[in-house]
Amino acid sequence: MAFKISSSTVSTVKDPETLFRDLRSRSVEGLMAQQADMLRSYMSNVDEADLALELPTGSGKTLVGLLIAEWRRRTRKERCVFLCPTRQLVHQVVEQADDKYGISVLGFAGSHKACPESDKARFLNCEAIGVATYSALFNTKPFFDDVGTIVFDDAHAAENYVSNFWTLEVKRRDSRTLFNAIWGLIVNHVPKNDQLRHKGDEDGPIDGAFVNKLPTPALLEVKAHLIGLLDASCTEGEHLFRWQMIRDHLHACHLYYTDHSIVIRPLIAPTQSFLPFSIAKQRIYMSATLGEGGDLERIFWRPSITRIPAPPGWDKQGIGRRFFVFPMRVWDEKEAEARSLGWISRTHRCLVLTPRDAEAKRIKELLGTTLCREGYRLFDASEIEASKKVFTETDKAIAVLANRYDGIDFIGDECRYLILHGLPESTNLQERFLVSRLGSAVLFNARIRTRVTQAAGRCTRSATDYALVVVVGEKVNTYLLKPENRRQLHPELQAEVEFGIKQSDVDAGEELSKNIDSFFAQNGDWKVADEHILETRDGLSQAAMPAADALAKTVANEVKYQNSMWNEHYEEALARANDVLAELGGDQLRGYRALWAYLAGNAAHLLSVDNISFANVARTHYAGAAGAANTLPWLKQLGRLSPSAKIGRPTNGPSPSIGDSVEVFEAELASFGKSNSGRLEKHFAEIRSGLGAYGSKAFEEAQVKVGRLLGCFADNSDEQGAPDPWWVFGDAGIVFEDYTDTGANPVISKAKTLQASGHPNWLRGRFPHVSFSVVVCSRSSQLHTAATPHTGGLFYIEADKFLAFSEKVMMVVRSLWDTYPGEGDMIWRAEAVAEFDKNGLSRGKIVEYFTATKLASLPTAD
């Protein structure tokens, strides 16, 4: 038997470009110019510990990353791993490496325990590159625990994949007992309105965007009990693994909650404390767009990452061609959705991307009653996770995917129709909180732009590729219709979107359909259009993100702050937070300034446990946070916190202002969108019609709508003996007894007054801490003599006066809609609060208005 003799232990090939020429089994003839340029730039930075490479979608970044890893494996004898967001991408990269590039790789798509021992041995002996998911590295017992080079593919999309390792999420539907137990621990520390939201199992009509945060001082109060609860409850599975990672660092974590989910996580994923990540000699972050303002550093908890930008020429040119269609320029959202789904019959396969699971489920149910009856087959992410082959070989196929804006690539005829259904904005509770409650949308502008860019490119993966992209949904339409947002896109994408907006402005849908047919046919008319897009592109440039420079300056200190908090170095954390605050000036960064003032307050609060002098420092920072984000009630309370005070206990004092729930009003306003004013005016017309009706049901529905426009927790019930609509303003509320269909006996009867008097008793079970004023709303202005003894504590408003009040509300709402810039703008929120106050629509004034007339003051009649 012959011995195995190795001629050399280390390759001397000088660079990855030279290595490529030695790969004889490859089917790719040569490197593209941009790939060669990137590899040469890499060699100028070959010893950087953290290096980001920017190569646009479809420009061949997978080969670049694999060549670098293979070169380092051969020349430096390093174990190298190429990480992908999903298992589908792992399989895709392995297939490309074997079939196209001639590079030997090992796929670790599932648990490493299930992988062949021979593959594990080959990887450990540096004989081949490992290809795996992010979760294979960010794992409590990772196989890749001693790697020299880590290549992160699609690094721009990594935030959730990385942070999930340090995120414990408890969902009400999956872990009801644990969810309720945690809620029981924190319930006395959350605002009353938030307590109301948790009364039922289902989301309220505007609760889809609701999220709030437990203040850190309150989290510290319940910390011991929370640890005991989670130690006893998180004993297996994902809950156990996640809890193990954060258990001893709750002081550096944040607790967010919605009606149906509770999340505990650090602000930034603490990768520096995770040795399998931090000990690597080189970490390479590959992305189609690296973002601005330090976003990549925040995702991976690195104070500094060296960037290699896209090669010259790619600042203008893109990959493939998209024809964007905006059917909501012609029809309302429901009809636009129906048209977009109907156009699927023009092609063999379609990809539908939407932000949330609930929306994907609804679309699949709708398709199940339409196109599926015509022979189309529906696919979800799990069915194409291992391979997309079954989808691409099905003649009539529709894939509906939620929150998957990267990692699913369709080339050529595999799929030429993409429906972008909804805006890929915040994808986790922390992002939602920072945008919707703290007004820090500016921090995520780059992520939203990247997600939109990635989504639009799922079906154009080569220079000659083409795909129809239909845009449906109020938020995504609003985003792309705004010129200031489009200017931040890549010039080629800008040109495509602007062309699509113009072509979608038609008088009849038939014209839009004909243009779609021309595009799919790639006929002469389309070739003229394509030339026009190229000419437009050449005159465009990409604008910088707002406040990007300031955010880039702060990121190193942000990372140092989080590192210090994680390791209980609170004085250092406070110093770094102050350094961050020094750079956050101007109105654009007002919400982010509020966040960092709050975080500085947390560090000072923890210092005050051993040094009481820091209590004043904490109060000062908390007060600064409340001043910058004046719509969060618990921030105001923290600004008044004394060292021994408890957080979130009910306090006596004046009713809160409308500013305390301006987010509720904003969520209601956002639901109307900004693409046109038709939906808002239709809503107003429904209110007027309902308040003018004599039927009780229509009148009550209109009352609920008015309450929600005011930012109230407004609702109604069909239960036997239930009151008419109620509005809740924190600790105060109004409950109505409506008598609008007076008929032939226009007198408020004894029965009505007795019924009204009992409403607070019915509501007390739902709202035990709310003091309700009972208001009889009627077209009658007379009281039956028999009712007089029962009018104590009851108030009265005439129905026409309620309508006049509602007209004022609608006038204010219309003016605020005109100036509404989008979710989470702190300047607009302050203006909204001022506008409501100026028009007598603060909570105190509303209660005062409806309780100005006592029912007992009405004239009596038999």
N, C-alpha and C positions, 0 to 999 in steps of 0.2 A: 504494500500500500504506500503510495507516494505521500510525502509530507506536504503541507500547504505552506509555501514560502512566499512572504510578502517582499517585493522588491524595494518598497519605500513606505515608511510609516506616515509621512506627511507629504501632500502634494505641493509642488512649487509653482503651480499656475499663478500668474501674477495678478489677475483680477477677474471678476465675474464675466466680463465681456469676452475675455479670452477663453474662459471655461465654456461658454456657450458654443464656441466653434469646435470644441472637443466632444460635444455631445452628439455622437454619430447616429444614434437611434431616433433622433427627433424628426418630426414631420414638418416643423416650422422651418422654412428656408433660412430666414435671417431675422435679426432684431429690427424692430421698427426704430426710426430715428429717435423718437422720444424715449424709448427704452434704453438705447445706447447712451443718450445724453444723461439720463438719470443714473445709470450705473457709473459713469465717469464722475458725476457729482458726488456719488456715494463714496468713491475711493478718496476724495478730498476730505471726507469726514469719517473715515473708516474706524477711528478709535473713539468716536463720541458714544457716550453711554446711552443717551436717549436721542433718537434721530427720527424725524418725521419726513416721509416722502409723499409728495402730492402728484398723483397721476389721474387725469380725468377718467370718468366712467368709460369703459370700452377701449382704453388706450394700452392695456396689457400690463397692469400692475402686478397681477398674479405671477407672471413669469419673472418680473424684476425681483419680487420678494423671494421666490424660490431659488433664483440664481445666486442672490446674496447669501441665503442660508446654506446652499450647497457649497459655495466657495468657502465660507467660514468652516463648514464641516470638514472639508477636504484639507484646507491649508492650516487650520488652527486646531483641528481635532476637537471641535466643540459639539456637544449635543445641541441640536437646533430643532425648534418646534415652530410650526406655522399655524397660527390660531385663527379660526373663523367664527363668526357669530352663531352659525347654525350647523346642524348635522348635514343638511342638504348641501351646504357649501363645502364641508369636509369631503363628501363624496365627489363633488364637482372638481375640487382642486386635485384630488388623487387621480381622477380620470384624466384631467388635462396634463398632469405631470407625467403620467405613464404613456398616454397616447400621442401627445403633441410635443412635449419638451424633452423626453428621454431622460428625465431625472427620477432617480429611485426614491420613492417616499413610502411611508407606512401610515395607513389611515387608522386613527383611533377615534371612531365616531361615537362609540358607546362607552360603557364602563371599561376601564383598562383591565379589570379582572376577567372580562370576557374575551380579551384579545389573546391571540396565540402567544405562547411563551417565546417562540422563536422571533416574533416581531418585537417583543419587548427586549429580548437579548440584543437584537440587531440595533435597536435604538440606543440602548445603554452603551453599546460598544462603538457608537458614532459611525455606524455603517449606512444609515439612511436618515433622512429628515422625517420627523413625526408631524402629522397633520391632525389637528384635533379642534374641539370647540373651546371657547373661552372658559367654559365651566370645567374643562379638564384640568386647567391650571388653577383657577380660583375654586379650590376644593379643599375640604378639611384634610383629606389624605391624597394629595395629588401624586400621580405617577411621575409627572414632570417637575420634580422637586429640586433638581440640580442641573439646570439647563444653561448653556453658555449664551445662546442667541435666541431671542423670542421675536417672532414677526407677527404683529397684530394686523390682520387684514380688516378692512372697513373700520378703522379705528374711530372714525367720526361717530359711528353708531354703537360704540362700546359702553356707554354710560350705564345702561341697565344691566348688561351682561357682567360688568365688573362690580357695580354697587350691590347687585343682588346677593353676592356672597356675604355682605355685611348687613343685609336687610331682612328683618323678620316681619312678615305680613300675616295677619290673622284675618281671614275673611268670614263674615257672618254666616254665609251660606254653607261653608265647608267646616267651620269649627265654631258652631253657635255657642256652645258652653264656654269655651275659652274666650271668645269675643265678648260675651256678656259679663264674664268675670273681670276682664280688663276694664271694660266700660264701668263696671261697678266701682272699681278702684279710682277712676279719674273723674267720675260724673260730677262730683262736687267742686271740681276745679275748672269746669268748662262753662261758657256763657249759657244763659237760660235758653236762648233760641236754639243753640246746638242740642241741648237736652231734649227740646221738643221734637227735633228731627229724628231722634232715636226712639220715639214712641212706637212707630210702626216698623214693619219688616220691609216695606217697599219704599223706593225713592219717591219723594214728592215731585210735583210737576216741574220744579226748577232746580232740583237737588243734584242733577247729573254733574254739575261743575262744583258742587260744594266740597270744600275741604277746609280743615282748620288744624291748629297745632296746639298741643299742650305746652304751656310755658315751661321753660327749663326749671325754674324754681319749684314749680308744681311737680314736675317729674322727679326732682330730687326728694320732695316730700314723700312721694309714694314709692320711692326706689326700693326700699327694703321689702315691702309687701309685694311689689311687682316681681322682684327676683325670686321670692319664695313661690309665687304663683307659677311663674314660667319654668322654674326648676322642676316643679311637680307635674307640669302639663306638657312641656316640650321634651318628651322622652324618646322619640323616634322620628325617622324621616327628615324631611327638609326643615321642619320647625326646630328639631334638635340641632342640626348642623348650623343653621343661621344663629340660633340663640347662643351656641358655644362661641361664636365669633365676636359677639357684642356684649356678652354678659358682664364682663369685668370693666366695661367702658361705657356704661349708661350715662355717666356724667358728660360724655362727649357725643351723645346721640340725641336725636330729636324724635318725638312721637307725633305722628300725624293721624288724623281720623276723618272718616266720612260716615255716612249712615251705615255702610256695609263693610268697611275695611278699617283696620288699625295697622299702621306701619311704624316700626322703630328702626332707625338707621342713622349713621353719621352723615354730616353735611357732604363730605367728600370721602370716597372709598379709601381707607387707610392702607394703600398698597405698600407704603414704605415699611410697614410693620410685618409684611408678609414675605418671608424669605424666598420662596420659590420665584417671586417676581423681582424682589430687590437685589438679589445676589447675581442675577444674570449680567454677563459682561456687556451685552448690548441689547437694547430693546428698540425695535424698529416699528414705527407706527405708519401704516400705509393707508392712504385715504384718497378718495376722489376730490375731496375738498377739506382742507385742514382747519377751516374756520378761523375766526379772528378773536381778539380779546382774551387769549389764554384759555379758550374752551378745552383744548386737548389736555393742557396741564391740569385743569380741574377734574377732568374725567379720570386721569390716571394718577392723581396726587403726585405730580412731579413739579418741582419749582421752576424748571427750565427744560425745554425740549428744542433742540436744534432743528430748524426746518429747511428742507430742500424744496423750493417751489416747483411748480410745473415748468417744463422746458419752454424756451421762447416759442411763440406761435400759438401755444395752447391757451393764452390769455384771450384769444378771440374764437378759435375754432373749437367745435364740439364733435361728438361722434353720432353719426346717423342723422335722420331727419324725423321730427315729430310734427304732426298737424294737430294743433290744439283747437278744440271746439268747446265753446261755452254756451250750452243750450239755455242756461238761465238768463241769457240776454234776450231770449224770445219767450220762454215759458216760466211759470213758477217752479219751485223746487220739485214738487211732486210730479208734475208733467215732464220736467227735464229728466228726472230719474227714469221715468217710464220710457221716454224716447231713447235715452242712452242704453238702456237694457234691450230695447227693441232693435237697435242697430247691431246688436251682436249677431243677428241672423245674416248679416252681410259677410261674415267671416267664419272661419272654422273654430278659432279659439279666442278667449278673452280673459284678461286678468283684471280683477276688481280689487283695489286697495282701499281700505277704510281704517280709521284710527282705532276703533273699539270692537270688541267681541260682540256686543249687543247689536251694533249696526250690521256687522257681517252676518249674524244670525237672521236679522230681519230681511236682508237682501236675499239670502239663500231661500228663505221661506217664500218670498215674492217670486223668485225664479222657479221655485218648485211648482208653482201654479201656472207658469207661462211657458218659458222655453224648454223646461225639462219635459214637458208633455210633447214637445216637438223633437225629442231625441237627444237633447243636450245633457251632458253629465256634469254634475257639480263636484268640485274638489276643494278641500281645505288644506291648510299648511301641513298637517300630519300626513296626508296622503302623498305629498310630493317631497317629503322631508328627505327620504333616503335617495330618491331619484325622481326627476321630473319626466322620465321617459314615458310613463303610463299616461301622463297629461298630454305630452307632445305627440303621442301616437294615437290619441283619441280624436276622431274626426270632428266631433262636436263637443267641446269642453269649455267649462268656465271655472276658473279658480277664484275663490273669494277669500281674501286673506286680511286678517286684522293686525295692524301695527307691524307690518313686515315691509319696510321701505328699502330694505337692502337684502342681498343674499339670494334672491330669486331672479335668475337671469334667463331671458328667452331670446334666442338668436334667430334672425331670418323668419322663415315661415312657422317657426314654433309658436309664435304669438305676435300678432300685429295690431291688437286692439287692447288698450289700457283705459280703464275708467278710474280716475282719481276721485274717490268719493269721500270728501271731508278733508279737513286740514290736519296734517300730522304735527300737532303742537305738543303740549305737555304729555309725556308718556308714563309718568309715575306721580305719586302723590306729592313728593317734595317739589317737583317742577310745578305742579298745579297750584300748590300753596304759594310758591314764590311769585308766580304770575298773577293768580287771581286774588290773593289776599294782600300780598306785599307790593304789588305793582312793579315787579322786577322783570318784566317781559324783555327788557333790553338785554338781559343776560342770555336769553335763549333765542335771540333773533338769528344767530348763526346756525343754531341747531335746526330751527324750523326751515331756514333756507336750504340747509343741507338735506333735510328729509324730503322737501319738495323736489329738489334737484335729483336725488336718488330715485324717488318714486317715478318721476317722469322718464327716467332712463332705463327702466326695467326691461323694456322690449326693443331697445336700440343699442346693440352691443358691438356693432362694427361700423366702419365708415359708410358702407352702402346700405345699412339697415334703415327701415322706416316703420313708423307705427302711428296709429291714430290715438290721441290722448284726449278723452272727454272729461271735462271738469264739472263735477256736480257737488253741491253743498254750499250753504251760505258763507261759511267761514273761509273756505278755500277760494271761492269766487271773490270775496272781499279782499283777501290777501293778494291775489294776482291782478285784480283790477286796479289796485292802488299803484300809481306810477312810482311812488317813493320805494315801494317794495320791489317792483320789477327792476329798478335801477341797481339793486344789490345782487341781481342774478348774473350769471355768466352771460356775456354778450350774445352768444348764439341762442341760448335759452330765452333771453330777453326778446330777441327778434322773432323767435317762434311764437312766444306768448302774445306779443303785440300784434303779429299777423293774425293769430287766431281770434283775438278779441275783435279786431276789425271785421274779419270775415263772418263772425257770429252775429254781427249787428245787422240782421236782415228783417224784412217785413213778413216773410213766410217761411215756415219750416222746410218747404220743399227745396228752397234754394240751398239751405244748409245740407240737406240730404244729397243733393247733386254734387256739391263740393266734396263730400265724403266719398262718393263714388269715384270722382276724378282722382282723388288722392290714392284710393286703393288700386285704381287702374294704372297709376303713375303715368298718365297720358300727357299730351302736349300742354294742356292747360295747367297741369300741376308743375311741369318743368319751368314754365314762366313764373309761377308762384315761388318755386324754389330759388330761382335767380333773384327774385325780389327780397326774399328772406336773407340771402347772402349779402346783398347790397346794404340792407338795413343793418345787419350785424356789423359790417365793417365801420359803420359810423357810430357805434355804441361802445361804451366802456363800462366796467363794473365799479359801482360806487362802494366806498367803505361802509361798514356797519356803524350806526350811531354809537358814540362813546367807546369804540373799540380800543383806541389808544389808552384811555384811562383804565379800562378793564385789563388790558395787557400788563400795565404797570403794577397792578395790585396782586396779580395771581401768585407771585412768589411768596408774598407775605400771607396770603390766604392759606396756602399749603403749609407754611410754617406755623400759622395759628392752629390749624387742625391737628398737626403733628404734636404740638405742645399740649393741646387739650387732651388728645388721646393718651398721652404719657403723663398727665396730671401736672404739667408745668404751667400753672395758671398765670403766674406773673409774666412769663414769656409770652403766653397766649394773649394777654391783655395788651402788651406792648405791640405785638404784631397786628392786632385788631386796630389799634390806634394808627398804625402805619397805613393800613388799608383805608381807614376813614379819611386820612389826610389827602388821598387822591380822588375821593368820590365827591366832587363838587358838581353843581348844576342841577337843573330840574330833571334832565333825562335819567340821572342816576339816583333820584330821590328815593325810590323804593329799595334799591340796593343799598343805599346809605342807611336806610331804616334797618335792614337786615344786619349790617355790620355794627351798628350801634347796639342792637339787641345782643349780638354775639359778644361784643365787648362787655356788655352788662352781665352776661352769663359768667365770663371769666372773673370779673370783679366780685360777683355774688359768691362764687366758689371760694375766692380768696377771703371773703368776709367771714367765713366760718371760723377761721383761725385769727383773723385780724379785722376787728370791727370797723376800723377806719375805711376799709374798702366798701362798706355799705353805701356811703355817700357817692362813691365813684360809680357803683352799680346803678343807683337811682338816677344819677345824672345821665348815664348812657341810655337807660331805659326810657327816660323822659325824652331824650333826643330821638330815639326810635319812634316813640309815640307821636312826636311832632312831625316827623317825616312821613309816617303812615298813620294818619289820624282816624282811620276807619276800623282799627282793630281794638275792641274794648279792653282786652287783657293786656295790651301794651300800655294803655293809660294806667291800669291798675298797678303794673310793675313799677311805673314811674313814681308811685306813692308808697312803694313797699318799704316797710321797716324791717330790721333784721329778724325780728321774731314773728312777723306777720305770716298768716296763712294765705295761700293763693286761691282765688276763685270762690271764696265763701260769699253767700248773699250779703249785700250791704244795703243800708238805708241811704237814700239820697235822691236827687232829682232823676226823672226818667231820662234814659239815654237819648241822644239826638239821632236824627235820621242817618247821620254819618256812620253809626255803629253797624248798620246793615246795608250800606250803599252797595256792597258786593251783591246782595240779593236783588236789588233794583237793577244793577248792572247786568246780572245774569239774565234777567227778564228782558232787558233792552237788547242784549246781544242776540237773543233768540229771534229778533226781527231782522237782523242782518243790516248791511249797509249798501247792498247792491242796488236797491231802490226803496222808496218809501211806501210802496204799495201794501206790504204786510203790516206795517205799523198803522197806516190809515184804516185798513180793514179791521184791525183789532179795535181801534177807536170807534169805528162804525158799529161793531158788535156791542160795545159798551153802551153806546147811545141807544141802540135798538132795544137792548135788554132793560135799560132804565126807563125807557118809554113804554115798555110793555106792561099790561095789567096782570099777566100770568106770573105767578110767583117764581117758577123755575128760572125763566129768562132773567128776571130782575135779580135774583140771588146770584146767578152765574156772573152777571155784570159787576155786582158788588165785590165778588172774589177777585175779579180781574183788576178792579181799581185798587184794592188792597195790595195786590202784588206789585202794581206799578209804584206804590209808595214804599216798597221794600219790606212790607209786613209778611209775617207768616200768616197767610190768609187761606181759609178753607171753608168747606161746608160739609154737611152729612145728610144722608137719606135715612138714617136710623130713626126708628119710631121714637118720638118725644125729643128728638135732637133740636137744637136751636137753629135759627137761620144763620147766615155767614158770620164768621168771627175774624177779627184782625188781632194779631198779637204783636205788641211792641216791647219785647223784653219782659219786664215785670208787670207791664200794664197791657190791657187789651180792651177791645170794643166787641160786643156781641149784639147782633141785630135781631129784632123781631119785626118782620116786614108785614105790612097790611096794605098792599097796593091795589088789590082787586076788591074795592069797597062795595061794588054793586049797588043794590037799592037801599042799603042800610049803611051810609057812610059815617059810622060812629065807631070809635075804638071801644070794644066791649070789655066786660069784666073778664071773660075767658081769655082775651088777648093779654091783658095785664097780668093775670095769674100765670099764663104760659111764659111770658117774658121774665117774670120774677124768678122762675125756676131754672133759667138758663145757666147761671153761674154754678149751680149745683151739678148740672150735667157736665159742665166743662171742667170742674174741679178735679175729676179723675184723670183727665188728660194733661191739665196745666195746673198743678197744685200750687205753684208759686206765682201765678198770674192773677192780678186783681182786675176783674172785668167791670166795665161800665156797660149797662144795658140800655140800648137805644131803640126805641120804637120808631120805625120809618114807615110813614103812611101818607096816602093822598088825602086822608081825612084829618081835619083839624079840630074835631070835636071828641069829647070823652063822655062815655055813657056814665050817668050818675052812679050806677051800681059799681063802676070800676074805680071810683075815686078813693075808697079806703085801701086800695091795693096798688097805688102808684108810687109808694115810697121807694126811693133809690132808682127810679126809672127816668129816662130822658127821652126827648122827642126831637125828631127832625122831619120836616116835610119832604116828600119825595122829590119835588122840583128843586128844593134847596140842595138835596143830595146830588142831583144831576148838575147843578151849577158848580158845586164843589168838584165834581168829577171833571167838568170841563176845564177848570183851572189846573187840575192834576195833569190832564192830557196836554194842555198848553205848555206846561213846564217840561213834561217828558219829551214833547216834540222838539223843543229848543235844545234839550240836552242830547237828543238823538242826532240833531244836525251837527253837533260838535264832537260826537263820540268817536274817538280815534281807534278804539279796539280795547281788548281786555287788559286790565291791570295798569292803566295809566293814572298815576297818582295826582298829577296836575288836574286832569279832568275830574277825578273823584272829589278833589277839594272844591272845584267849581260847582259840581253837582250838589254837594252839601250846602254851599252858600246859596245856590239857586232855590233849593227847597226851603231853607230858612227864610230867605227874602220874601218868598211867597206864602209864608205862614204855614208851611207844610212840615215843620219839625214835629217830632212825635208829641211833644207837650202841647203844641198849638193845635194839632189834629184832635187830641182828646178834649182839649178846651172847646173846640168848635162844636163837637158832637154832644157835649154835655152842657152847652150854654142854656138850653131850654129844658125845664123839668116837665115831665108829662103831666104832673098835677096842675100845671099852670094853664092847661087848655080849658076852654069853656066847656061846660057840661050840657048834655041833652039826654032826654029820655029815649 
